[in-house]
Amino acid sequence: MTNVSLYSSEGSPVSKIELPKVFENEVREDLIRRAVLSEQTETLQPKGIFPRAGMQTTARYIGRKEAYHSLKNRGGAKLPRELFPKGRIGRVRHVPWAVKGRRAHPPKVQKILIERINKREKKKAMFSAIAATAKKEIVGKKHVLPKIEIPIVLDDSCSSMSKTKDIVKLFDKLSLTKDIERAKSGRKKKYSRTGGTKTPRSILIVSAKQTPIMKAARNLPGVSVVTLDSMKVSDFAPGGVPGRLTVWTKSAIENVSKI
């Protein structure tokens, strides 16, 4: 078993803590990508159109020359047209290229949007994603590694920190502010209908339950906060790429195996 340092609210190591067995799992990137895809598709909402949209009209094509409302020998296109009294013919309808016609291939609510995944497969993916947070060669590809060992475990006294400036001071002592600055400098403007900005992912803080540190830390650029009962594979591997810089509280690291 691996032992890591336990840090106080002043940023100094106070003792050693043993990591759970979950950090010894093999990192399976294929399972992680599949689990993240499954979580992303669960947020999609089925959409479709009214099945009879564009078809609620009298338009139809009559091909027999002798029939009433027939279109033969009239010099017009053989397409479904509106039928009016006294044999008159109206505009083309029904076909997709006609005004107020139906759509050629509309979205259907029957379409399967969610990528299904087995429970044991998703559980193994969560183990792999958590184990990747303890490997410097994987975390270093995406983040600015601190000078201390990872994963970083904080004492439960840090959970009561309610000011963002106190979190910044703590992260500065743990040499984590460089990764936050990387996320802040990497912000890009979103040229879309919704607008706004897109910020790269930075530190993930995992707590055993809702604590003041979660509200204080979520204001920092790229920083995310989760509890043990709400964490997902995509939290530890955004976009399906494992190796996120993670900070745990002592109670969270002790109870992660029970979850």
C-alpha positions in Angstrom: 0.0 0.0 0.0 1.1 3.6 -0.7 1.3 6.2 1.9 0.9 10.0 1.1 1.2 13.1 3.3 -1.8 14.6 5.0 -1.7 18.4 4.8 -3.2 20.9 7.3 -4.9 24.2 6.5 -1.5 25.9 6.7 -0.2 23.8 3.9 2.3 21.8 6.0 2.3 18.0 6.3 1.1 16.7 9.6 1.1 12.9 9.2 0.9 10.1 6.7 -2.3 8.4 5.4 -2.6 5.1 3.5 -4.3 5.2 0.1 -7.1 2.7 -0.5 -6.7 -0.2 -2.9 -8.8 1.6 -5.5 -5.7 3.5 -6.4 -3.9 0.3 -7.4 -6.2 -0.5 -10.2 -5.1 -0.7 -13.9 -5.8 2.4 -15.9 -8.2 1.3 -18.8 -8.6 4.2 -21.1 -11.0 2.3 -23.3 -13.4 1.7 -20.4 -13.1 5.3 -19.3 -14.0 6.7 -22.7 -17.0 4.4 -23.0 -18.2 5.4 -19.5 -17.8 9.1 -20.2 -19.7 8.7 -23.5 -22.5 7.0 -21.6 -22.7 9.8 -19.0 -22.8 12.4 -21.7 -25.6 10.8 -23.7 -27.7 10.5 -20.6 -28.1 14.3 -20.6 -29.6 14.3 -24.1 -33.4 14.8 -24.4 -35.4 13.0 -27.1 -36.9 15.3 -29.7 -39.1 14.9 -32.7 -41.8 16.5 -34.8 -45.6 16.0 -35.1 -45.9 12.8 -37.2 -48.5 14.4 -39.6 -46.7 17.7 -40.0 -47.0 18.9 -43.6 -49.5 16.1 -44.5 -52.7 17.7 -43.2 -53.9 18.9 -46.5 -56.2 17.8 -49.4 -53.3 17.6 -51.8 -52.9 14.3 -53.7 -51.9 13.2 -57.1 -54.5 11.7 -59.4 -53.0 10.0 -62.4 -56.1 8.7 -64.3 -56.9 11.0 -67.2 -60.7 10.4 -66.8 -60.8 11.0 -63.1 -62.1 14.1 -61.4 -59.3 16.5 -60.4 -56.9 14.7 -62.7 -53.6 16.4 -63.5 -53.0 14.6 -66.9 -52.9 16.7 -70.1 -52.8 20.0 -68.2 -49.2 20.8 -68.8 -48.3 20.9 -65.1 -45.9 19.0 -63.0 -47.2 15.6 -61.8 -47.0 16.4 -58.1 -49.6 16.2 -55.3 -51.6 19.5 -55.4 -54.4 20.9 -53.3 -57.9 20.0 -54.5 -60.4 22.8 -54.7 -64.1 22.7 -55.6 -65.2 22.6 -59.3 -62.1 20.7 -60.3 -59.7 23.5 -59.6 -56.1 22.6 -58.6 -54.1 24.4 -56.0 -50.4 24.6 -55.0 -48.0 21.7 -54.6 -47.9 20.2 -51.1 -46.7 17.0 -49.2 -43.3 16.8 -51.0 -40.3 18.1 -49.0 -39.3 20.8 -51.5 -42.7 22.3 -51.5 -43.8 25.3 -49.4 -45.4 24.0 -46.2 -44.4 20.4 -47.2 -43.2 17.7 -44.9 -39.6 17.3 -43.8 -37.6 14.7 -45.7 -35.8 13.1 -42.7 -37.1 14.7 -39.5 -35.8 13.8 -36.0 -37.7 11.0 -34.4 -38.3 10.4 -30.7 -37.7 6.6 -31.3 -34.1 7.2 -32.0 -31.8 5.6 -29.4 -29.6 8.4 -27.9 -28.2 6.8 -24.7 -25.0 4.7 -24.9 -25.7 1.8 -22.6 -23.0 0.4 -20.4 -22.9 -2.5 -17.9 -22.8 -1.8 -14.2 -19.6 -3.7 -13.6 -18.1 -2.1 -16.6 -18.9 1.4 -15.4 -17.6 0.5 -11.9 -14.3 -0.7 -13.4 -14.1 2.6 -15.4 -14.6 4.6 -12.2 -11.8 2.6 -10.5 -9.5 3.2 -13.5 -10.3 7.0 -13.5 -9.5 7.3 -9.8 -6.3 5.3 -10.1 -5.1 7.5 -12.9 -5.2 10.6 -10.6 -2.3 9.1 -8.6 0.1 8.6 -11.5 2.3 11.6 -12.3 3.1 10.4 -15.8 -0.6 10.6 -16.7 -1.5 13.7 -14.7 1.5 15.6 -16.0 0.2 15.4 -19.6 -2.7 17.7 -18.8 -1.7 19.7 -15.7 1.1 21.6 -14.1 2.4 19.1 -11.5 3.0 20.4 -8.0 6.3 19.8 -6.2 4.6 17.5 -3.7 3.3 13.9 -4.2 -0.1 13.2 -5.6 -2.9 12.7 -4.9 -3.1 15.5 -2.4 -5.0 14.8 0.8 -6.1 17.6 3.1 -7.0 17.4 6.7 -10.7 17.6 7.6 -10.1 21.0 9.2 -9.7 22.4 5.7 -13.3 21.6 5.0 -14.5 24.5 7.2 -12.6 27.1 5.0 -15.4 29.4 3.7 -13.3 32.2 2.0 -11.9 31.9 -1.5 -8.8 33.9 -0.5 -8.0 31.3 2.1 -8.2 28.5 -0.5 -5.9 30.5 -2.8 -3.3 30.8 0.1 -3.5 27.1 0.8 -3.1 26.2 -2.9 -0.2 28.6 -3.1 1.6 26.8 -0.3 0.9 23.5 -2.0 2.2 24.9 -5.4 -1.2 24.4 -7.1 -1.8 27.9 -8.2 0.2 27.5 -11.4 -2.3 25.0 -12.7 -5.2 27.4 -11.9 -3.3 30.2 -13.8 -2.9 27.8 -16.8 -6.7 27.3 -16.8 -7.3 31.0 -16.5 -5.0 31.9 -19.4 -6.5 29.2 -21.6 -10.0 30.7 -21.5 -11.6 31.1 -25.0 -14.7 32.9 -26.1 -17.5 30.7 -27.3 -18.8 31.8 -30.7 -22.1 30.1 -30.5 -25.8 31.0 -29.8 -25.3 30.8 -26.1 -22.1 32.8 -26.0 -19.9 33.0 -22.9 -16.4 31.6 -22.4 -14.9 28.1 -22.2 -12.4 27.4 -19.4 -10.0 24.4 -19.4 -10.3 22.0 -16.5 -8.1 22.5 -13.5 -8.2 21.0 -10.0 -10.9 18.6 -8.8 -11.8 18.7 -5.1 -13.5 15.7 -3.6 -15.3 15.9 -0.3 -17.2 13.3 1.7 -20.2 15.7 2.0 -21.3 19.2 1.4 -18.8 21.5 3.3 -18.0 25.3 3.1 -14.8 24.6 1.2 -16.9 23.5 -1.8 -18.6 26.9 -2.2 -15.3 28.7 -1.6 -13.3 26.8 -4.2 -15.7 26.6 -7.0 -15.1 30.3 -7.8 -11.6 29.6 -9.0 -11.0 29.2 -12.7 -11.3 25.6 -13.9 -11.8 24.2 -10.3 -14.6 21.7 -9.8 -16.0 20.3 -6.5 -17.9 17.0 -6.0 -19.0 14.8 -3.2 -18.6 11.1 -2.9 -22.2 10.4 -3.7 -22.3 12.6 -6.8 -19.0 12.0 -8.4 -18.9 10.6 -12.0 -16.3 9.2 -14.3 -16.3 12.4 -16.3 -15.2 14.3 -13.2 -11.9 12.4 -13.0 -11.5 12.1 -16.8 -13.0 15.2 -18.6 -13.7 14.4 -22.2 -12.8 10.7 -21.6 -9.1 11.6 -21.0 -7.9 10.3 -17.6 -5.4 12.0 -15.3 -7.0 15.0 -13.5 -5.2 16.8 -10.7 -7.3 15.8 -7.7 -7.4 17.1 -4.1 -9.1 14.8 -1.5 -10.2 15.5 2.0 -9.3 12.9 4.7 -12.8 11.7 5.2 -13.3 11.3 1.4 -10.2 9.3 0.9 -11.2 7.0 3.8 -14.8 6.4 2.6 -14.1 6.2 -1.2 -13.7 2.4 -1.0 -17.2 2.1 0.7 -18.8 3.9 -2.2 
